[in-house]
Amino acid sequence: MEEAVALVGLSLLLGALVLWLLLGRTTPGGKEEAGAQQKLNGEAASKAPGPKRQKQQQRIRKEKPQQHSFAHPLLAAALKGHSGSITCLDFSSNGKYLASCADDRTVRIWSTKDFLEREHRCMRANVELDHATLVRFWPDSRAFVVWLANGDTIQVFRMTKKEDGSFAYLAAPEEFPKQHKAPVINIGVADTGKFIMTASSDTTILIWDLKGEVLASINTNQMNNAFAAVSPCGRFVASCGFTPDVKVWEVCFSKSGDFQEVTRAFELKGHTAGVCSFSFSNDSRRMATVSKDGTWKLWDTDVEYKKQQDPYLLLTGKCQVLEPCRVALSPDARTLAVSSSTSIFVYGTQRGEEEERFEGVHGEPITDLAFDVNSRFLVSCGDRVIRVFHNTVGYRSVVEEMKALLKKATNESTKQRLQQQITSAQGALASIYGKSN
């Protein structure tokens, strides 16, 4: 009997011990639940908008897509400052500045004398509540005009002196009236300061005075406009599009400066497919074109068009044409560059041979291509960076051309002048390559 009671007591004791263990493991004080609770608390803490979590979220939001990397021996500089995709470039006529606009709502004005320096200075102009897709300098280089993406109109920015003595570009309060019915593809300001041009993707080109009044409307009759521009001399407006030619008009003013009319000047005919882009030399006596037919052409446009004389075709070269495709002719007409998607091909205009190639220059298709006014540099944009290249093709062309002239020269002063140009170009090449050529 005693054994039975002892056995029952032992069973009760063991049962109580088991029950205590079970309760201890499942109560809030138990280690397992405590660990689980800590895990839950940690997850809740990670979801809670605490200071540490907010900073992490801010860092994630501020992370930008990785910038496209590019390197080349002839890359002189990479201008970084824009936080959005750059759509347009323009050099001032005095050669001191480069303007760029992007969808980050800013226009930046870069100092060209800093291209070869480590630091690249620039002034920033903010485009309030909008962004610029196109930018062009005023002839005096102290103002510029932009095309507003959402406003669909022109706005003028003028350089002003602030109280501290520094300068800034501020937007004029007035905007040009809306006139175009299709997206605008390019704008231009005549170097004479007499008119502004805007061209849309339909067949319309408008000529404006500086106050925003439309002086003339041109119907290009090209199915659509692919590109349009004002010549550096300020006399001509040209366009290309679906048709395989480039049409050029003269904008005529009286001796007193009053607008008279727009008349047809000449056409560039010879391509077998639509022309993508064209470019003028600085004196407007040469033009370059690039077409979907896979060729570029160089033209002599120094003709008596009023006597029905047609431009002369000087050179034709084959090239890769992947849209968007642009052509740039150096101001001295010695170098021609073609951008095809993200790559650039550079040709000498004496023989038309490809002399330099820059592949994968930008992470996005190239949107603009231009030479500086002294033909020293070629610049391009297509992502958030402007690439600046040495124009070695131009320097080599100068050496070759001046040596040929030197052999024919008889005047001693002419010989000295030619030799100085040869020495200067050779010195520039030696500096670029780091060795004597």
BAROMI-474757 format. One record per residue (C-alpha): x, y, z; residue number from 1. Coordinates in pm, whole numbers, always signed. Each point is the difference from the previous one (the first is absolute). Example, Ala and Ser with C-alpha at 12.3 -4.5 7.8 and 13.67 -1.06 7.14 Angstrom:
REM residues 2
torse u=+1230 | v=-450 | w=+780 | bapa=1
torse u=+137 | v=+344 | w=-66 | bapa=2
***
This chain:
REM residues 437
torse u=+0 | v=+0 | w=+0 | bapa=1
torse u=+283 | v=+233 | w=+94 | bapa=2
torse u=+172 | v=-86 | w=-328 | bapa=3
torse u=-315 | v=+92 | w=-190 | bapa=4
torse u=-26 | v=+336 | w=+178 | bapa=5
torse u=+368 | v=+70 | w=-69 | bapa=6
torse u=-47 | v=-82 | w=-367 | bapa=7
torse u=-301 | v=+231 | w=-25 | bapa=8
torse u=+194 | v=+278 | w=+174 | bapa=9
torse u=+293 | v=-45 | w=-234 | bapa=10
torse u=-234 | v=+11 | w=-302 | bapa=11
torse u=-159 | v=+323 | w=+125 | bapa=12
torse u=+344 | v=+150 | w=+59 | bapa=13
torse u=+116 | v=-92 | w=-350 | bapa=14
torse u=-326 | v=+133 | w=-152 | bapa=15
torse u=+42 | v=+329 | w=+186 | bapa=16
torse u=+358 | v=+25 | w=-122 | bapa=17
torse u=-102 | v=-63 | w=-361 | bapa=18
torse u=-284 | v=+253 | w=+29 | bapa=19
torse u=+241 | v=+259 | w=+146 | bapa=20
torse u=+242 | v=-56 | w=-283 | bapa=21
torse u=-273 | v=+35 | w=-261 | bapa=22
torse u=-137 | v=+316 | w=+158 | bapa=23
torse u=+349 | v=+142 | w=+38 | bapa=24
torse u=+78 | v=-49 | w=-375 | bapa=25
torse u=-328 | v=+158 | w=-117 | bapa=26
torse u=-32 | v=+291 | w=+241 | bapa=27
torse u=+126 | v=+352 | w=-81 | bapa=28
torse u=+285 | v=-61 | w=+242 | bapa=29
torse u=+119 | v=-310 | w=-188 | bapa=30
torse u=+319 | v=+15 | w=-203 | bapa=31
torse u=-161 | v=-131 | w=-319 | bapa=32
torse u=-281 | v=+252 | w=+3 | bapa=33
torse u=+239 | v=+269 | w=+109 | bapa=34
torse u=+213 | v=-79 | w=-303 | bapa=35
torse u=-303 | v=-7 | w=-225 | bapa=36
torse u=-123 | v=+321 | w=+149 | bapa=37
torse u=+339 | v=+163 | w=-60 | bapa=38
torse u=-14 | v=-115 | w=-361 | bapa=39
torse u=-347 | v=+144 | w=-41 | bapa=40
torse u=+105 | v=+319 | w=+171 | bapa=41
torse u=+299 | v=+21 | w=-232 | bapa=42
torse u=-220 | v=-43 | w=-308 | bapa=43
torse u=-239 | v=+261 | w=+131 | bapa=44
torse u=+290 | v=+229 | w=+73 | bapa=45
torse u=+130 | v=-45 | w=-353 | bapa=46
torse u=-343 | v=+97 | w=-133 | bapa=47
torse u=-44 | v=+288 | w=+238 | bapa=48
torse u=+94 | v=+344 | w=-135 | bapa=49
torse u=+284 | v=+53 | w=+247 | bapa=50
torse u=+294 | v=+236 | w=-70 | bapa=51
torse u=+234 | v=-280 | w=-106 | bapa=52
torse u=-259 | v=-154 | w=-233 | bapa=53
torse u=-85 | v=+341 | w=-147 | bapa=54
torse u=+366 | v=+65 | w=-77 | bapa=55
torse u=+25 | v=-338 | w=-173 | bapa=56
torse u=-309 | v=+78 | w=-208 | bapa=57
torse u=+140 | v=+343 | w=-89 | bapa=58
torse u=+327 | v=-157 | w=-111 | bapa=59
torse u=-190 | v=-245 | w=-221 | bapa=60
torse u=-207 | v=+280 | w=-153 | bapa=61
torse u=+308 | v=+215 | w=-67 | bapa=62
torse u=+192 | v=-275 | w=-173 | bapa=63
torse u=+44 | v=+92 | w=-368 | bapa=64
torse u=+44 | v=-238 | w=-290 | bapa=65
torse u=+365 | v=-78 | w=-54 | bapa=66
torse u=+163 | v=+245 | w=-239 | bapa=67
torse u=+126 | v=-141 | w=-329 | bapa=68
torse u=+378 | v=-29 | w=+6 | bapa=69
torse u=+208 | v=+87 | w=-305 | bapa=70
torse u=+372 | v=+49 | w=-56 | bapa=71
torse u=+205 | v=+90 | w=-306 | bapa=72
torse u=+347 | v=+153 | w=-55 | bapa=73
torse u=-157 | v=+294 | w=-185 | bapa=74
torse u=-262 | v=+74 | w=+269 | bapa=75
torse u=+93 | v=+346 | w=+127 | bapa=76
torse u=-271 | v=+40 | w=+265 | bapa=77
torse u=-326 | v=-133 | w=+138 | bapa=78
torse u=-226 | v=+285 | w=+116 | bapa=79
torse u=-211 | v=-121 | w=+290 | bapa=80
torse u=-265 | v=+203 | w=+178 | bapa=81
torse u=-338 | v=-84 | w=-148 | bapa=82
torse u=-215 | v=-251 | w=+187 | bapa=83
torse u=-222 | v=-70 | w=-303 | bapa=84
torse u=+45 | v=-96 | w=-364 | bapa=85
torse u=+162 | v=+278 | w=-208 | bapa=86
torse u=-185 | v=+80 | w=-321 | bapa=87
torse u=+176 | v=+297 | w=-162 | bapa=88
torse u=+335 | v=+182 | w=-21 | bapa=89
torse u=+101 | v=+339 | w=-139 | bapa=90
torse u=+326 | v=+196 | w=-11 | bapa=91
torse u=-7 | v=+378 | w=+36 | bapa=92
torse u=+121 | v=+194 | w=-303 | bapa=93
torse u=+294 | v=+142 | w=+198 | bapa=94
torse u=+115 | v=-353 | w=+79 | bapa=95
torse u=+10 | v=+54 | w=+376 | bapa=96
torse u=-305 | v=-201 | w=+106 | bapa=97
torse u=-184 | v=-326 | w=-60 | bapa=98
torse u=-369 | v=-19 | w=+91 | bapa=99
torse u=-174 | v=-328 | w=+83 | bapa=100
torse u=-357 | v=-77 | w=+100 | bapa=101
torse u=-149 | v=-312 | w=+158 | bapa=102
torse u=-325 | v=-133 | w=+142 | bapa=103
torse u=+125 | v=+84 | w=+351 | bapa=104
torse u=-153 | v=+349 | w=-44 | bapa=105
torse u=+336 | v=+172 | w=-37 | bapa=106
torse u=+212 | v=+162 | w=-269 | bapa=107
torse u=+374 | v=+2 | w=+68 | bapa=108
torse u=+251 | v=+241 | w=-149 | bapa=109
torse u=+352 | v=-150 | w=-8 | bapa=110
torse u=+328 | v=+189 | w=-42 | bapa=111
torse u=+184 | v=-140 | w=-304 | bapa=112
torse u=+339 | v=+109 | w=+135 | bapa=113
torse u=-47 | v=-258 | w=+278 | bapa=114
torse u=-37 | v=-295 | w=-236 | bapa=115
torse u=+356 | v=-116 | w=+65 | bapa=116
torse u=-9 | v=+77 | w=+373 | bapa=117
torse u=-93 | v=-238 | w=+282 | bapa=118
torse u=-288 | v=+217 | w=+115 | bapa=119
torse u=-269 | v=+103 | w=-249 | bapa=120
torse u=-176 | v=+316 | w=+107 | bapa=121
torse u=-357 | v=+72 | w=-102 | bapa=122
torse u=-287 | v=+235 | w=+74 | bapa=123
torse u=-342 | v=-149 | w=+58 | bapa=124
torse u=-329 | v=+151 | w=-113 | bapa=125
torse u=-317 | v=-156 | w=+137 | bapa=126
torse u=-301 | v=-55 | w=-224 | bapa=127
torse u=-292 | v=+46 | w=+236 | bapa=128
torse u=-288 | v=-252 | w=-18 | bapa=129
torse u=+126 | v=-133 | w=-335 | bapa=130
torse u=+314 | v=-117 | w=-178 | bapa=131
torse u=+177 | v=+102 | w=-319 | bapa=132
torse u=+50 | v=-236 | w=-291 | bapa=133
torse u=+193 | v=+245 | w=-222 | bapa=134
torse u=+238 | v=+286 | w=+74 | bapa=135
torse u=+165 | v=+266 | w=-222 | bapa=136
torse u=+227 | v=+292 | w=+89 | bapa=137
torse u=-83 | v=+359 | w=-86 | bapa=138
torse u=+257 | v=+159 | w=-237 | bapa=139
torse u=+153 | v=+209 | w=+281 | bapa=140
torse u=+50 | v=-317 | w=+213 | bapa=141
torse u=-164 | v=+177 | w=+297 | bapa=142
torse u=-340 | v=-166 | w=-44 | bapa=143
torse u=-148 | v=-322 | w=-131 | bapa=144
torse u=-339 | v=-133 | w=-107 | bapa=145
torse u=-154 | v=-336 | w=+84 | bapa=146
torse u=-294 | v=-203 | w=-119 | bapa=147
torse u=-222 | v=-99 | w=+292 | bapa=148
torse u=-111 | v=-364 | w=-6 | bapa=149
torse u=-336 | v=+46 | w=+169 | bapa=150
torse u=-60 | v=+365 | w=-85 | bapa=151
torse u=+56 | v=-63 | w=-374 | bapa=152
torse u=+153 | v=+343 | w=-42 | bapa=153
torse u=+323 | v=+203 | w=+3 | bapa=154
torse u=+136 | v=+161 | w=+313 | bapa=155
torse u=+292 | v=+242 | w=+19 | bapa=156
torse u=+263 | v=-5 | w=+278 | bapa=157
torse u=+221 | v=+307 | w=+47 | bapa=158
torse u=+322 | v=+40 | w=+194 | bapa=159
torse u=-42 | v=+235 | w=+296 | bapa=160
torse u=+241 | v=+130 | w=+261 | bapa=161
torse u=-92 | v=-78 | w=+359 | bapa=162
torse u=+62 | v=+219 | w=+305 | bapa=163
torse u=+309 | v=-197 | w=+99 | bapa=164
torse u=+156 | v=+68 | w=-339 | bapa=165
torse u=-53 | v=-349 | w=-141 | bapa=166
torse u=-203 | v=-77 | w=-312 | bapa=167
torse u=-306 | v=-217 | w=-53 | bapa=168
torse u=-238 | v=-84 | w=-284 | bapa=169
torse u=-361 | v=+89 | w=+77 | bapa=170
torse u=-309 | v=-78 | w=-207 | bapa=171
torse u=-185 | v=+289 | w=-157 | bapa=172
torse u=-361 | v=+16 | w=+126 | bapa=173
torse u=-151 | v=+1 | w=-350 | bapa=174
torse u=-23 | v=-312 | w=-218 | bapa=175
torse u=-61 | v=-30 | w=-371 | bapa=176
torse u=-359 | v=-90 | w=-98 | bapa=177
torse u=-79 | v=-360 | w=-90 | bapa=178
torse u=-12 | v=-47 | w=-377 | bapa=179
torse u=+121 | v=-350 | w=-91 | bapa=180
torse u=-246 | v=-289 | w=-25 | bapa=181
torse u=+264 | v=-277 | w=+0 | bapa=182
torse u=+303 | v=-61 | w=+225 | bapa=183
torse u=+288 | v=+242 | w=-61 | bapa=184
torse u=+322 | v=-171 | w=-115 | bapa=185
torse u=+240 | v=+296 | w=-9 | bapa=186
torse u=+39 | v=+372 | w=+59 | bapa=187
torse u=+260 | v=+250 | w=-116 | bapa=188
torse u=+102 | v=+362 | w=+45 | bapa=189
torse u=+148 | v=+189 | w=-294 | bapa=190
torse u=+350 | v=+126 | w=+77 | bapa=191
torse u=-111 | v=+334 | w=-142 | bapa=192
torse u=-249 | v=+19 | w=+287 | bapa=193
torse u=-283 | v=+70 | w=-244 | bapa=194
torse u=-218 | v=-310 | w=+41 | bapa=195
torse u=-68 | v=-327 | w=+181 | bapa=196
torse u=-98 | v=-325 | w=-171 | bapa=197
torse u=-211 | v=-286 | w=+132 | bapa=198
torse u=-71 | v=-321 | w=-190 | bapa=199
torse u=-254 | v=-270 | w=+85 | bapa=200
torse u=-23 | v=-365 | w=-100 | bapa=201
torse u=-278 | v=+60 | w=-252 | bapa=202
torse u=+106 | v=+226 | w=-291 | bapa=203
torse u=-2 | v=+335 | w=+177 | bapa=204
torse u=+282 | v=+248 | w=+58 | bapa=205
torse u=-76 | v=+333 | w=+164 | bapa=206
torse u=+211 | v=+316 | w=-20 | bapa=207
torse u=-45 | v=+230 | w=+304 | bapa=208
torse u=+119 | v=+344 | w=+87 | bapa=209
torse u=+168 | v=+45 | w=+336 | bapa=210
torse u=-323 | v=+113 | w=+168 | bapa=211
torse u=-195 | v=-315 | w=-81 | bapa=212
torse u=-185 | v=+108 | w=-316 | bapa=213
torse u=-11 | v=-249 | w=-288 | bapa=214
torse u=+160 | v=+155 | w=-309 | bapa=215
torse u=-49 | v=-295 | w=-236 | bapa=216
torse u=-114 | v=-361 | w=-16 | bapa=217
torse u=+175 | v=-250 | w=-228 | bapa=218
torse u=-158 | v=-323 | w=-125 | bapa=219
torse u=+292 | v=-232 | w=-81 | bapa=220
torse u=-215 | v=-250 | w=-196 | bapa=221
torse u=+225 | v=-284 | w=+118 | bapa=222
torse u=-269 | v=-225 | w=+156 | bapa=223
torse u=+165 | v=+71 | w=+334 | bapa=224
torse u=+295 | v=+197 | w=+135 | bapa=225
torse u=+286 | v=-204 | w=+146 | bapa=226
torse u=+236 | v=+292 | w=+62 | bapa=227
torse u=+22 | v=+376 | w=-62 | bapa=228
torse u=+257 | v=+268 | w=+79 | bapa=229
torse u=+109 | v=+360 | w=-54 | bapa=230
torse u=+329 | v=+49 | w=-184 | bapa=231
torse u=+287 | v=+157 | w=+199 | bapa=232
torse u=-3 | v=+304 | w=-230 | bapa=233
torse u=-362 | v=+65 | w=+104 | bapa=234
torse u=-130 | v=+23 | w=-355 | bapa=235
torse u=-137 | v=-348 | w=-60 | bapa=236
torse u=-244 | v=-249 | w=+150 | bapa=237
torse u=+17 | v=-363 | w=-115 | bapa=238
torse u=-197 | v=-318 | w=+62 | bapa=239
torse u=+6 | v=-370 | w=-82 | bapa=240
torse u=-247 | v=-281 | w=+52 | bapa=241
torse u=-168 | v=-288 | w=-176 | bapa=242
torse u=+118 | v=+107 | w=-346 | bapa=243
torse u=+361 | v=-65 | w=-115 | bapa=244
torse u=+98 | v=+367 | w=-19 | bapa=245
torse u=+74 | v=+304 | w=+214 | bapa=246
torse u=-191 | v=+322 | w=-70 | bapa=247
torse u=+154 | v=+338 | w=+74 | bapa=248
torse u=-178 | v=+336 | w=+23 | bapa=249
torse u=+137 | v=+354 | w=+33 | bapa=250
torse u=-160 | v=+225 | w=+263 | bapa=251
torse u=+15 | v=+348 | w=-154 | bapa=252
torse u=+13 | v=+333 | w=+180 | bapa=253
torse u=+20 | v=+354 | w=-136 | bapa=254
torse u=+306 | v=+223 | w=+50 | bapa=255
torse u=-187 | v=+170 | w=+283 | bapa=256
torse u=-45 | v=-340 | w=+173 | bapa=257
torse u=-368 | v=-57 | w=-76 | bapa=258
torse u=-116 | v=-350 | w=-89 | bapa=259
torse u=-89 | v=-43 | w=-367 | bapa=260
torse u=-55 | v=-362 | w=-99 | bapa=261
torse u=+118 | v=-361 | w=+2 | bapa=262
torse u=+111 | v=-129 | w=-340 | bapa=263
torse u=+126 | v=-336 | w=-126 | bapa=264
torse u=+379 | v=+5 | w=-35 | bapa=265
torse u=+120 | v=-347 | w=-106 | bapa=266
torse u=-35 | v=-374 | w=+64 | bapa=267
torse u=+247 | v=-281 | w=+70 | bapa=268
torse u=-99 | v=-293 | w=-221 | bapa=269
torse u=+182 | v=-331 | w=-27 | bapa=270
torse u=-104 | v=-231 | w=+282 | bapa=271
torse u=-229 | v=-294 | w=-78 | bapa=272
torse u=-187 | v=-6 | w=+333 | bapa=273
torse u=-116 | v=+244 | w=+266 | bapa=274
torse u=+261 | v=+234 | w=+148 | bapa=275
torse u=+44 | v=-36 | w=+376 | bapa=276
torse u=+208 | v=+309 | w=+75 | bapa=277
torse u=+225 | v=+269 | w=-147 | bapa=278
torse u=+258 | v=+251 | w=+119 | bapa=279
torse u=+156 | v=+328 | w=-119 | bapa=280
torse u=+362 | v=+112 | w=+12 | bapa=281
torse u=+61 | v=+328 | w=+184 | bapa=282
torse u=-3 | v=+211 | w=-319 | bapa=283
torse u=-304 | v=-190 | w=-137 | bapa=284
torse u=+199 | v=-85 | w=-316 | bapa=285
torse u=-3 | v=-371 | w=+71 | bapa=286
torse u=-275 | v=-236 | w=+113 | bapa=287
torse u=+5 | v=-362 | w=+111 | bapa=288
torse u=-296 | v=-239 | w=-18 | bapa=289
torse u=-65 | v=-354 | w=+122 | bapa=290
torse u=-275 | v=-222 | w=-135 | bapa=291
torse u=-184 | v=-324 | w=+65 | bapa=292
torse u=+161 | v=-126 | w=-322 | bapa=293
torse u=+317 | v=-63 | w=+205 | bapa=294
torse u=+207 | v=+289 | w=-134 | bapa=295
torse u=+117 | v=+345 | w=+100 | bapa=296
torse u=+73 | v=+275 | w=-250 | bapa=297
torse u=+203 | v=+321 | w=+3 | bapa=298
torse u=-124 | v=+291 | w=-212 | bapa=299
torse u=+139 | v=+329 | w=-130 | bapa=300
torse u=-286 | v=+245 | w=+58 | bapa=301
torse u=+195 | v=+315 | w=-93 | bapa=302
torse u=-200 | v=+43 | w=-320 | bapa=303
torse u=-195 | v=+273 | w=-177 | bapa=304
torse u=-337 | v=-153 | w=+75 | bapa=305
torse u=-180 | v=+312 | w=-121 | bapa=306
torse u=+134 | v=-89 | w=-343 | bapa=307
torse u=-134 | v=-357 | w=+41 | bapa=308
torse u=+346 | v=-142 | w=+72 | bapa=309
torse u=-22 | v=-329 | w=+193 | bapa=310
torse u=+231 | v=-106 | w=+286 | bapa=311
torse u=+291 | v=-230 | w=-90 | bapa=312
torse u=+40 | v=-347 | w=+149 | bapa=313
torse u=+358 | v=-27 | w=+129 | bapa=314
torse u=+10 | v=-336 | w=+180 | bapa=315
torse u=-211 | v=-305 | w=+77 | bapa=316
torse u=+83 | v=-245 | w=+275 | bapa=317
torse u=-160 | v=-314 | w=+136 | bapa=318
torse u=-104 | v=-12 | w=+364 | bapa=319
torse u=-201 | v=-194 | w=+252 | bapa=320
torse u=-348 | v=+145 | w=+44 | bapa=321
torse u=-184 | v=-105 | w=+315 | bapa=322
torse u=-259 | v=+251 | w=+111 | bapa=323
torse u=+22 | v=+244 | w=+154 | bapa=324
torse u=+273 | v=+105 | w=-242 | bapa=325
torse u=+166 | v=+343 | w=-3 | bapa=326
torse u=+275 | v=+163 | w=-204 | bapa=327
torse u=+231 | v=+282 | w=+112 | bapa=328
torse u=+234 | v=+196 | w=-226 | bapa=329
torse u=+288 | v=+181 | w=+171 | bapa=330
torse u=-5 | v=+381 | w=-40 | bapa=331
torse u=+310 | v=-16 | w=-222 | bapa=332
torse u=-163 | v=-282 | w=-207 | bapa=333
torse u=+306 | v=-227 | w=+41 | bapa=334
torse u=-174 | v=-261 | w=+217 | bapa=335
torse u=-335 | v=-176 | w=-24 | bapa=336
torse u=-152 | v=-211 | w=+278 | bapa=337
torse u=-300 | v=-233 | w=-12 | bapa=338
torse u=-175 | v=-135 | w=+307 | bapa=339
torse u=-183 | v=-328 | w=-41 | bapa=340
torse u=-198 | v=-112 | w=+306 | bapa=341
torse u=+266 | v=+3 | w=+277 | bapa=342
torse u=+314 | v=+18 | w=-216 | bapa=343
torse u=+188 | v=+273 | w=-190 | bapa=344
torse u=+200 | v=-27 | w=-324 | bapa=345
torse u=+238 | v=+278 | w=-106 | bapa=346
torse u=+114 | v=+70 | w=-358 | bapa=347
torse u=+247 | v=+236 | w=-162 | bapa=348
torse u=-159 | v=+203 | w=-278 | bapa=349
torse u=+309 | v=-1 | w=-225 | bapa=350
torse u=-35 | v=-368 | w=-92 | bapa=351
torse u=-319 | v=-103 | w=+178 | bapa=352
torse u=+161 | v=-287 | w=+190 | bapa=353
torse u=-100 | v=-109 | w=+350 | bapa=354
torse u=+284 | v=+104 | w=+233 | bapa=355
torse u=-142 | v=-41 | w=+350 | bapa=356
torse u=-273 | v=-211 | w=+156 | bapa=357
torse u=-153 | v=+31 | w=+348 | bapa=358
torse u=-233 | v=-290 | w=+80 | bapa=359
torse u=-246 | v=-16 | w=+290 | bapa=360
torse u=+64 | v=+363 | w=+93 | bapa=361
torse u=-326 | v=+35 | w=+195 | bapa=362
torse u=-234 | v=-236 | w=+181 | bapa=363
torse u=-292 | v=+137 | w=-204 | bapa=364
torse u=-24 | v=+104 | w=-368 | bapa=365
torse u=+188 | v=+320 | w=-79 | bapa=366
torse u=-237 | v=+298 | w=-9 | bapa=367
torse u=+239 | v=+273 | w=-115 | bapa=368
torse u=+341 | v=+38 | w=-161 | bapa=369
torse u=+202 | v=+320 | w=-57 | bapa=370
torse u=+347 | v=+145 | w=-54 | bapa=371
torse u=+120 | v=+301 | w=+196 | bapa=372
torse u=+47 | v=+324 | w=-197 | bapa=373
torse u=+378 | v=-49 | w=-25 | bapa=374
torse u=-29 | v=-358 | w=-132 | bapa=375
torse u=+213 | v=-127 | w=+291 | bapa=376
torse u=-262 | v=-219 | w=+167 | bapa=377
torse u=-295 | v=-223 | w=-89 | bapa=378
torse u=-270 | v=-32 | w=+266 | bapa=379
torse u=-291 | v=-241 | w=+35 | bapa=380
torse u=-284 | v=-74 | w=+241 | bapa=381
torse u=-241 | v=-287 | w=+42 | bapa=382
torse u=-26 | v=-76 | w=+372 | bapa=383
torse u=+89 | v=+213 | w=+304 | bapa=384
torse u=+356 | v=+78 | w=-114 | bapa=385
torse u=+150 | v=+213 | w=-276 | bapa=386
torse u=+302 | v=-162 | w=-167 | bapa=387
torse u=+269 | v=+229 | w=-141 | bapa=388
torse u=+244 | v=-142 | w=-259 | bapa=389
torse u=+320 | v=+142 | w=-147 | bapa=390
torse u=-43 | v=+68 | w=-372 | bapa=391
torse u=+324 | v=-166 | w=-111 | bapa=392
torse u=-141 | v=-51 | w=-350 | bapa=393
torse u=-23 | v=+378 | w=-37 | bapa=394
torse u=+359 | v=+56 | w=+117 | bapa=395
torse u=+132 | v=-263 | w=-242 | bapa=396
torse u=-199 | v=+160 | w=-283 | bapa=397
torse u=+155 | v=+338 | w=+78 | bapa=398
torse u=+352 | v=-147 | w=-14 | bapa=399
torse u=-66 | v=-176 | w=-331 | bapa=400
torse u=-174 | v=+299 | w=-158 | bapa=401
torse u=+258 | v=+257 | w=+112 | bapa=402
torse u=+292 | v=-219 | w=-115 | bapa=403
torse u=-156 | v=-23 | w=-347 | bapa=404
torse u=-44 | v=+378 | w=-12 | bapa=405
torse u=+353 | v=+54 | w=+132 | bapa=406
torse u=+146 | v=-184 | w=-302 | bapa=407
torse u=-179 | v=+241 | w=-235 | bapa=408
torse u=+61 | v=+319 | w=+198 | bapa=409
torse u=+247 | v=+257 | w=-138 | bapa=410
torse u=-50 | v=+289 | w=+239 | bapa=411
torse u=+221 | v=-17 | w=+309 | bapa=412
torse u=-263 | v=+138 | w=+239 | bapa=413
torse u=-251 | v=-254 | w=-130 | bapa=414
torse u=+253 | v=-279 | w=+59 | bapa=415
torse u=+54 | v=+116 | w=+358 | bapa=416
torse u=-375 | v=+15 | w=+67 | bapa=417
torse u=-53 | v=-350 | w=-139 | bapa=418
torse u=+293 | v=-138 | w=+199 | bapa=419
torse u=-141 | v=+154 | w=+319 | bapa=420
torse u=-332 | v=-176 | w=-59 | bapa=421
torse u=+179 | v=-330 | w=-63 | bapa=422
torse u=+209 | v=+36 | w=+314 | bapa=423
torse u=-306 | v=+94 | w=+209 | bapa=424
torse u=-203 | v=-301 | w=-124 | bapa=425
torse u=+292 | v=-238 | w=+51 | bapa=426
torse u=+50 | v=+136 | w=+351 | bapa=427
torse u=-367 | v=-58 | w=+80 | bapa=428
torse u=+22 | v=-360 | w=-125 | bapa=429
torse u=+318 | v=-61 | w=+199 | bapa=430
torse u=-173 | v=+132 | w=+313 | bapa=431
torse u=-305 | v=-221 | w=-56 | bapa=432
torse u=+194 | v=-317 | w=-68 | bapa=433
torse u=+279 | v=+81 | w=+243 | bapa=434
torse u=+265 | v=-45 | w=-264 | bapa=435
torse u=+131 | v=+168 | w=-314 | bapa=436
torse u=-166 | v=-103 | w=-326 | bapa=437
***
